Amino acid sequence: MVFLLRGADKLFITTGNVKKARKKKKEKTERVKRWIYFDVLTLLGGLSLFFLFGMNLMGASLEKRAGSSLKILLGELTSRKNIGILDGEWVSRR
């Protein structure tokens, strides 16, 4: 017996059992879906590691570059409570 099965993008002919052919096709699409989820999760994990490492490296480099002078500047800008609050508000609005 020859059966004509309709796929997602093509028609194909099988000489076997229609149920087996449909089951195989369903298993294949489920495998593909699982791999797509795995690929997306792997991509997200890789990006998060990249950003964590980048932020750590950037923070260390910034600390090296402007360590003591940045501490002095922040100390002067926040020497009094009211001035510190106004400076924080000014920086946040920019």
DSSP file (Angstrom, degrees, kcal/mol; ACC not computed):
  #  RESIDUE AA STRUCTURE BP1 BP2  ACC     N-H-->O    O-->H-N    N-H-->O    O-->H-N    TCO  KAPPA ALPHA  PHI   PSI    X-CA   Y-CA   Z-CA
    1    1 A M              0   0    0      0, 0.0     2,-0.5     0, 0.0     0, 0.0   0.000 360.0 360.0 360.0 138.9    0.0    0.0    0.0
    2    2 A V        -     0   0    0     11,-0.0     2,-0.4     2,-0.0    13,-0.2  -0.937 360.0-168.2-114.1 130.9    1.2    3.5   -0.9
    3    3 A F  E     -A   14   0A   0     11,-3.1    11,-2.4    -2,-0.5     2,-0.6  -0.901  16.0-142.5-119.0 148.0    0.2    6.4    1.2
    4    4 A L  E     -A   13   0A   0     -2,-0.4     2,-0.4     9,-0.2     9,-0.2  -0.941  22.9-169.9-109.4 113.4    0.7   10.1    0.5
    5    5 A L  E     -A   12   0A   0      7,-2.7     7,-2.4    -2,-0.6     2,-0.6  -0.828  15.6-136.6-106.8 142.8    1.5   12.0    3.7
    6    6 A R  E     -A   11   0A   0     -2,-0.4     5,-0.2     5,-0.2     2,-0.1  -0.865  22.4-170.2-101.7 123.7    1.6   15.8    4.0
    7    7 A G        -     0   0    0      3,-3.2    18,-0.0    -2,-0.6    -1,-0.0  -0.252  42.4 -86.8 -96.3-171.0    4.5   17.4    5.8
    8    8 A A  S    S+     0   0    0      1,-0.2     3,-0.1    -2,-0.1    -1,-0.0   0.891 121.7   4.5 -66.7 -39.6    5.0   20.9    6.9
    9    9 A D  S    S+     0   0    0      1,-0.1     2,-0.3     0, 0.0    -1,-0.2   0.361 129.5  29.8-129.2   4.5    6.6   22.0    3.6
   10   10 A K        -     0   0    0      2,-0.0    -3,-3.2    -5,-0.0     2,-0.4  -0.981  66.2-117.3-157.0 166.0    6.3   19.1    1.3
   11   11 A L  E     -A    6   0A   0     -2,-0.3     2,-0.3    -5,-0.2    -5,-0.2  -0.893  32.8-177.3-105.1 139.4    4.4   15.9    0.3
   12   12 A F  E     -A    5   0A   0     -7,-2.4    -7,-2.7    -2,-0.4     2,-0.4  -0.975  19.9-130.7-138.7 157.5    6.1   12.6    0.5
   13   13 A I  E     -A    4   0A   0     -2,-0.3     2,-0.4    -9,-0.2    -9,-0.2  -0.855  22.1-175.7-108.7 135.9    5.1    9.0   -0.3
   14   14 A T  E     -A    3   0A   0    -11,-2.4   -11,-3.1    -2,-0.4     4,-0.1  -0.953  22.5-161.2-128.8 151.0    5.5    6.1    2.1
   15   15 A T  S    S+     0   0    0     -2,-0.4     3,-0.1   -13,-0.2    -1,-0.1   0.386  71.5  77.0-107.4   1.3    4.9    2.4    1.6
   16   16 A G  S    S-     0   0    0      1,-0.2     2,-0.3   -13,-0.1    -2,-0.1  -0.055  98.5 -49.4 -96.3-161.3    4.7    1.6    5.3
   17   17 A N     >  -     0   0    0      1,-0.1     4,-2.0    -2,-0.0    -1,-0.2  -0.552  42.0-142.3 -74.3 133.2    2.2    2.1    8.0
   18   18 A V  H  > S+     0   0    0     -2,-0.3     4,-2.6     1,-0.2     5,-0.2   0.881 100.6  54.9 -65.1 -39.5    0.8    5.6    8.2
   19   19 A K  H  > S+     0   0    0      1,-0.2     4,-2.4     2,-0.2    -1,-0.2   0.912 108.6  48.2 -62.5 -42.0    0.7    5.5   12.0
   20   20 A K  H  > S+     0   0    0      2,-0.2     4,-2.6     1,-0.2    -1,-0.2   0.913 111.6  50.0 -64.7 -41.4    4.4    4.7   12.2
   21   21 A A  H  X S+     0   0    0     -4,-2.0     4,-2.1     1,-0.2    -2,-0.2   0.913 112.7  46.2 -64.3 -42.0    5.3    7.4    9.8
   22   22 A R  H  X S+     0   0    0     -4,-2.6     4,-2.5     2,-0.2    -1,-0.2   0.887 111.8  51.9 -67.2 -38.1    3.3   10.0   11.7
   23   23 A K  H  X S+     0   0    0     -4,-2.4     4,-2.5    -5,-0.2    -2,-0.2   0.918 109.9  49.2 -64.4 -43.0    4.8    8.8   15.0
   24   24 A K  H  X S+     0   0    0     -4,-2.6     4,-2.3     1,-0.2    -2,-0.2   0.918 111.8  48.9 -61.0 -43.4    8.3    9.1   13.5
   25   25 A K  H  X S+     0   0    0     -4,-2.1     4,-2.2     1,-0.2    -1,-0.2   0.904 111.1  49.5 -64.2 -41.2    7.5   12.6   12.3
   26   26 A K  H  X S+     0   0    0     -4,-2.5     4,-2.1     2,-0.2    -2,-0.2   0.908 110.8  50.0 -64.5 -42.4    6.1   13.7   15.7
   27   27 A E  H  X S+     0   0    0     -4,-2.5     4,-2.2     1,-0.2    -1,-0.2   0.895 110.1  51.5 -62.1 -40.0    9.2   12.3   17.5
   28   28 A K  H  X S+     0   0    0     -4,-2.3     4,-2.3     1,-0.2    -2,-0.2   0.920 109.8  47.8 -65.5 -43.1   11.4   14.2   15.1
   29   29 A T  H  X S+     0   0    0     -4,-2.2     4,-2.3     1,-0.2    -1,-0.2   0.870 110.8  52.4 -66.9 -34.5    9.6   17.5   15.7
   30   30 A E  H  X S+     0   0    0     -4,-2.1     4,-2.3     2,-0.2    -1,-0.2   0.901 109.3  49.7 -66.0 -40.0    9.7   17.0   19.4
   31   31 A R  H  X S+     0   0    0     -4,-2.2     4,-2.2     2,-0.2    -2,-0.2   0.917 110.8  49.6 -62.6 -42.8   13.5   16.4   19.3
   32   32 A V  H  X S+     0   0    0     -4,-2.3     4,-2.2     1,-0.2    -2,-0.2   0.910 109.9  51.0 -63.7 -41.9   13.9   19.6   17.2
   33   33 A K  H  X S+     0   0    0     -4,-2.3     4,-2.3     1,-0.2    -1,-0.2   0.915 109.3  51.0 -61.6 -43.0   11.9   21.5   19.7
   34   34 A R  H  X S+     0   0    0     -4,-2.3     4,-2.4     1,-0.2    -1,-0.2   0.909 110.4  49.0 -61.8 -41.3   14.0   20.2   22.6
   35   35 A W  H  X S+     0   0    0     -4,-2.2     4,-2.7     2,-0.2    -1,-0.2   0.863 108.4  53.8 -67.3 -34.8   17.2   21.3   20.8
   36   36 A I  H  X S+     0   0    0     -4,-2.2     4,-2.3     2,-0.2    -2,-0.2   0.936 110.5  46.4 -64.1 -45.1   15.8   24.7   20.1
   37   37 A Y  H  X S+     0   0    0     -4,-2.3     4,-2.6     1,-0.2    -2,-0.2   0.920 113.2  50.1 -61.2 -43.2   15.0   25.2   23.8
   38   38 A F  H  X S+     0   0    0     -4,-2.4     4,-2.5     1,-0.2    -2,-0.2   0.914 110.5  49.5 -62.0 -43.4   18.5   23.9   24.7
   39   39 A D  H  X S+     0   0    0     -4,-2.7     4,-2.3     2,-0.2    -1,-0.2   0.898 111.3  49.0 -63.3 -41.1   20.1   26.3   22.2
   40   40 A V  H  X S+     0   0    0     -4,-2.3     4,-2.5     2,-0.2    -2,-0.2   0.930 112.8  47.1 -65.4 -44.5   18.2   29.3   23.6
   41   41 A L  H  X S+     0   0    0     -4,-2.6     4,-2.4     1,-0.2    -2,-0.2   0.892 111.9  50.7 -64.5 -38.9   19.2   28.4   27.2
   42   42 A T  H  X S+     0   0    0     -4,-2.5     4,-2.4    -5,-0.2    -1,-0.2   0.907 110.5  49.8 -64.0 -41.5   22.8   27.9   26.2
   43   43 A L  H  X S+     0   0    0     -4,-2.3     4,-2.5     2,-0.2    -2,-0.2   0.928 111.8  47.6 -62.1 -46.2   22.8   31.3   24.4
   44   44 A L  H  X S+     0   0    0     -4,-2.5     4,-2.3     1,-0.2    -2,-0.2   0.901 112.4  49.5 -63.5 -40.8   21.3   33.0   27.4
   45   45 A G  H  X S+     0   0    0     -4,-2.4     4,-2.2     2,-0.2    -1,-0.2   0.911 111.5  48.9 -64.0 -42.4   23.8   31.3   29.8
   46   46 A G  H  X S+     0   0    0     -4,-2.4     4,-2.2     1,-0.2    -2,-0.2   0.908 112.0  48.3 -64.3 -42.3   26.7   32.3   27.6
   47   47 A L  H  X S+     0   0    0     -4,-2.5     4,-2.7     2,-0.2     5,-0.2   0.904 110.5  51.2 -64.9 -40.6   25.6   35.9   27.4
   48   48 A S  H  X S+     0   0    0     -4,-2.3     4,-2.5     1,-0.2    -2,-0.2   0.915 111.1  47.7 -65.3 -40.9   25.1   36.2   31.1
   49   49 A L  H  X S+     0   0    0     -4,-2.2     4,-2.6     2,-0.2     5,-0.2   0.908 111.5  51.4 -63.5 -40.7   28.6   34.8   31.8
   50   50 A F  H  X S+     0   0    0     -4,-2.2     4,-2.6     1,-0.2    -2,-0.2   0.933 112.5  45.0 -60.8 -46.5   30.0   37.3   29.2
   51   51 A F  H  X S+     0   0    0     -4,-2.7     4,-2.7     2,-0.2     5,-0.2   0.892 112.9  50.5 -67.8 -38.7   28.3   40.2   30.8
   52   52 A L  H  X S+     0   0    0     -4,-2.5     4,-2.1    -5,-0.2    -2,-0.2   0.939 114.1  44.4 -63.2 -45.4   29.2   39.2   34.4
   53   53 A F  H  X S+     0   0    0     -4,-2.6     4,-2.6     1,-0.2    -2,-0.2   0.911 114.2  50.6 -64.1 -41.9   32.9   38.8   33.4
   54   54 A G  H  X S+     0   0    0     -4,-2.6     4,-2.7    -5,-0.2    -2,-0.2   0.900 110.5  48.1 -63.8 -41.8   32.8   42.1   31.4
   55   55 A M  H  X S+     0   0    0     -4,-2.7     4,-2.5     2,-0.2    -1,-0.2   0.901 112.4  49.4 -66.1 -39.6   31.3   44.0   34.4
   56   56 A N  H  X S+     0   0    0     -4,-2.1     4,-2.2    -5,-0.2    -2,-0.2   0.931 114.0  45.3 -63.8 -45.3   33.9   42.5   36.7
   57   57 A L  H  X S+     0   0    0     -4,-2.6     4,-2.4     2,-0.2    -2,-0.2   0.902 113.6  49.5 -65.5 -41.9   36.7   43.4   34.4
   58   58 A M  H  X S+     0   0    0     -4,-2.7     4,-2.6     2,-0.2     5,-0.2   0.911 111.0  49.7 -64.9 -42.2   35.4   46.9   33.7
   59   59 A G  H  X S+     0   0    0     -4,-2.5     4,-2.3     2,-0.2    -2,-0.2   0.907 111.8  48.0 -62.9 -42.0   34.9   47.5   37.5
   60   60 A A  H  X S+     0   0    0     -4,-2.2     4,-2.1     2,-0.2    -2,-0.2   0.912 113.2  47.8 -65.8 -41.7   38.5   46.4   38.2
   61   61 A S  H  X S+     0   0    0     -4,-2.4     4,-2.6     2,-0.2    -2,-0.2   0.901 112.2  49.2 -66.3 -40.7   39.9   48.5   35.4
   62   62 A L  H  X S+     0   0    0     -4,-2.6     4,-2.6     1,-0.2    -1,-0.2   0.898 110.7  50.7 -64.7 -40.2   37.9   51.6   36.5
   63   63 A E  H  X S+     0   0    0     -4,-2.3     4,-0.8    -5,-0.2    -2,-0.2   0.897 112.6  46.8 -64.3 -40.0   39.1   51.1   40.1
   64   64 A K  H  < S+     0   0    0     -4,-2.1     3,-0.3     2,-0.2    -2,-0.2   0.926 116.0  44.8 -64.7 -45.2   42.7   50.9   38.9
   65   65 A R  H  < S+     0   0    0     -4,-2.6    -2,-0.2     1,-0.2    -3,-0.2   0.912 131.8  16.1 -69.9 -45.2   42.5   53.9   36.7
   66   66 A A  H  X S+     0   0    0     -4,-2.6     4,-2.4    -5,-0.2     5,-0.4   0.046  85.4 130.0-120.8  26.0   40.7   56.3   38.9
   67   67 A G  H  X S+     0   0    0     -4,-0.8     4,-1.6    -3,-0.3    -1,-0.1   0.923  79.0  21.8 -48.9 -71.3   41.1   54.7   42.4
   68   68 A S  H  > S+     0   0    0      1,-0.2     4,-2.2    -4,-0.2    -1,-0.2   0.893 124.9  50.8 -73.9 -39.0   42.3   57.4   44.7
   69   69 A S  H  > S+     0   0    0      1,-0.2     4,-2.4     2,-0.2    -1,-0.2   0.871 110.5  50.3 -67.8 -34.4   41.2   60.5   42.7
   70   70 A L  H  X S+     0   0    0     -4,-2.4     4,-2.7     2,-0.2     5,-0.2   0.889 109.5  51.2 -68.5 -38.7   37.6   59.1   42.4
   71   71 A K  H  X S+     0   0    0     -4,-1.6     4,-2.2    -5,-0.4    -2,-0.2   0.918 111.2  47.8 -63.2 -42.2   37.5   58.4   46.2
   72   72 A I  H  X S+     0   0    0     -4,-2.2     4,-2.2     2,-0.2    -2,-0.2   0.931 112.6  48.9 -63.4 -46.0   38.6   62.0   46.8
   73   73 A L  H  X S+     0   0    0     -4,-2.4     4,-2.5     1,-0.2    -2,-0.2   0.928 112.8  46.6 -60.9 -46.6   36.0   63.4   44.4
   74   74 A L  H  X S+     0   0    0     -4,-2.7     4,-1.6     1,-0.2    -1,-0.2   0.869 110.5  54.3 -64.4 -35.4   33.2   61.3   45.9
   75   75 A G  H  < S+     0   0    0     -4,-2.2    -1,-0.2    -5,-0.2    -2,-0.2   0.899 110.9  45.0 -63.7 -40.7   34.3   62.4   49.4
   76   76 A E  H >< S+     0   0    0     -4,-2.2     3,-1.0     1,-0.2     4,-0.2   0.896 112.7  50.6 -70.0 -39.8   34.1   66.0   48.4
   77   77 A L  H 3< S+     0   0    0     -4,-2.5    10,-0.2     1,-0.2    -1,-0.2   0.773 119.8  35.8 -70.4 -24.5   30.7   65.7   46.7
   78   78 A T  T 3< S+     0   0    0     -4,-1.6    -1,-0.2    -5,-0.2    -2,-0.2  -0.018  77.7 117.9-118.2  29.9   29.2   63.9   49.7
   79   79 A S  S <  S+     0   0    0     -3,-1.0     2,-0.4     1,-0.1    -1,-0.1   0.870  80.3  37.1 -66.5 -35.6   30.9   65.7   52.5
   80   80 A R  S  > S-     0   0    0     -4,-0.2     4,-2.4    -3,-0.2     5,-0.2  -0.903  83.4-126.3-117.8 149.5   27.6   67.0   53.9
   81   81 A K  H  > S+     0   0    0     -2,-0.4     4,-2.1     1,-0.2     5,-0.2   0.914 107.3  46.7 -59.8 -48.1   24.3   65.1   53.9
   82   82 A N  H  > S+     0   0    0      1,-0.2     4,-2.2     2,-0.2    -1,-0.2   0.900 113.6  47.9 -65.5 -41.1   22.2   67.7   52.1
   83   83 A I  H  > S+     0   0    0      1,-0.2     4,-2.7     2,-0.2    -1,-0.2   0.886 110.2  53.7 -67.0 -37.8   24.8   68.3   49.3
   84   84 A G  H  X S+     0   0    0     -4,-2.4     4,-2.3     2,-0.2    -2,-0.2   0.903 108.7  48.6 -62.1 -41.5   25.1   64.6   48.8
   85   85 A I  H  X S+     0   0    0     -4,-2.1     4,-2.2     2,-0.2    -2,-0.2   0.926 113.0  47.2 -64.9 -44.4   21.4   64.2   48.3
   86   86 A L  H  X S+     0   0    0     -4,-2.2     4,-2.5     2,-0.2    -2,-0.2   0.902 111.9  50.5 -64.9 -40.6   21.3   67.1   45.8
   87   87 A D  H  X S+     0   0    0     -4,-2.7     4,-2.5   -10,-0.2     5,-0.2   0.915 110.5  49.9 -62.3 -42.4   24.3   65.7   43.9
   88   88 A G  H  X S+     0   0    0     -4,-2.3     4,-2.1     1,-0.2    -2,-0.2   0.899 112.0  47.4 -62.7 -41.2   22.7   62.3   43.7
   89   89 A E  H  X S+     0   0    0     -4,-2.2     4,-1.7     2,-0.2    -2,-0.2   0.907 112.1  50.2 -66.6 -41.0   19.5   63.8   42.4
   90   90 A W  H  X S+     0   0    0     -4,-2.5     4,-0.8     1,-0.2    -2,-0.2   0.915 112.5  46.1 -63.7 -44.0   21.4   65.9   39.9
   91   91 A V  H  < S+     0   0    0     -4,-2.5     3,-0.5     1,-0.2    -1,-0.2   0.877 111.2  53.4 -67.1 -37.5   23.3   62.9   38.6
   92   92 A S  H  < S+     0   0    0     -4,-2.1    -1,-0.2     1,-0.2    -2,-0.2   0.839 106.3  52.1 -68.0 -32.4   20.2   60.7   38.4
   93   93 A R  H  <        0   0    0     -4,-1.7    -1,-0.2     1,-0.2    -2,-0.2   0.692 360.0 360.0 -78.7 -17.4   18.3   63.3   36.3
   94   94 A R     <        0   0    0     -4,-0.8    -1,-0.2    -3,-0.5    -2,-0.2   0.466 360.0 360.0 -77.9 360.0   21.1   63.5   33.7
